[in-house]
Amino acid sequence: MGRLIPAYFNWSGGKDSTLALYKALQSNTFDIRYLLTTLNQEADRISMHGVRSELLQAQAGSIGIPTKTVHLPTSSDMSAYEAVMNQAITELKAEGISDCLFGDIFLEDLRMYREQKLKEVGISAYFPIWKRDTKELIHEFIDLGFKTIVVCVDSSKLGEEFVGRVIDKEFISDLPSTVDPCGENGEFHTFVFDGPIFENPILFEKGEIVYKTYEAKTTEKETIEYGFWFQDLIPI
């Protein structure tokens, strides 16, 4: 067997990241040295998912790959995000890392954006579950023995009753037909707490469910408000 390619994984702690990491490890192609994760600087939680950093570190410890975290201010715009990410990626490149892996499935614009930004630093991007059928993917994820809980839902796509549920085949059948089975359009986000790449399950208890709103500019004079339900998870 030849030399493994030094790489890092763009890690969210959710099911797509986990399945893509599983596939990458199975391939025996990459030496994955870090799980790179963005955290909200003020809350110290995984961006968009709202999961506490203690649970991220528990995941990494159970998987056996250390984290590299990037802290983002709550009010950061795209230029601020790109600046801190560029710094982190440049540091990884200086360590001899040449490749990065993602759990994206079918969002073409996002893939092109990632590839362009990484190319500027001289890093190649790989997408282990790219263009897979999302219904097949979520069933494969469950059949492999992975366990994940929904920690965030977009309130314009799903009701509060979906947040805090463990994803199983009943959950999939309950999803509206307008919602992607993997939530690839941002309908929901998850936290994986057990499965074949984990040495031991991540222990937690459910905390409160919180509703939060965020504003996004559509034009200079117009903004849209987005609402999300979050299930807090408390480490045990």
HELIX and SHEET records of a PDB file:
HELIX    1   1 LYS A   15  SER A   27  1                                  13    
HELIX    2   2 SER A   53  ILE A   63  1                                  11    
HELIX    3   3 MET A   78  ALA A   94  1                                  17    
HELIX    4   4 GLU A  108  VAL A  121  1                                  14    
HELIX    5   5 THR A  134  ASP A  143  1                                  10    
HELIX    6   6 GLU A  160  PHE A  162  5                                   3    
HELIX    7   7 LYS A  169  ASP A  174  1                                   6    
SHEET    1   A 5 ARG A  45  ILE A  46  0                                        
SHEET    2   A 5 PHE A  30  ASN A  40 -1                                        
SHEET    3   A 5 ILE A   5  ASN A  10  1                                        
SHEET    4   A 5 ASP A  99  LEU A 101  1                                        
SHEET    5   A 5 SER A 124  TYR A 126  1                                        
SHEET    1   B 3 ARG A  45  ILE A  46  0                                        
SHEET    2   B 3 PHE A  30  ASN A  40 -1                                        
SHEET    3   B 3 THR A  67  LEU A  72  1                                        
SHEET    1   C 4 PHE A 188  ASP A 194  0                                        
SHEET    2   C 4 LYS A 147  ASP A 154 -1                                        
SHEET    3   C 4 THR A 223  PRO A 235 -1                                        
SHEET    4   C 4 PHE A 204  LYS A 217 -1                                        
END                                                                             
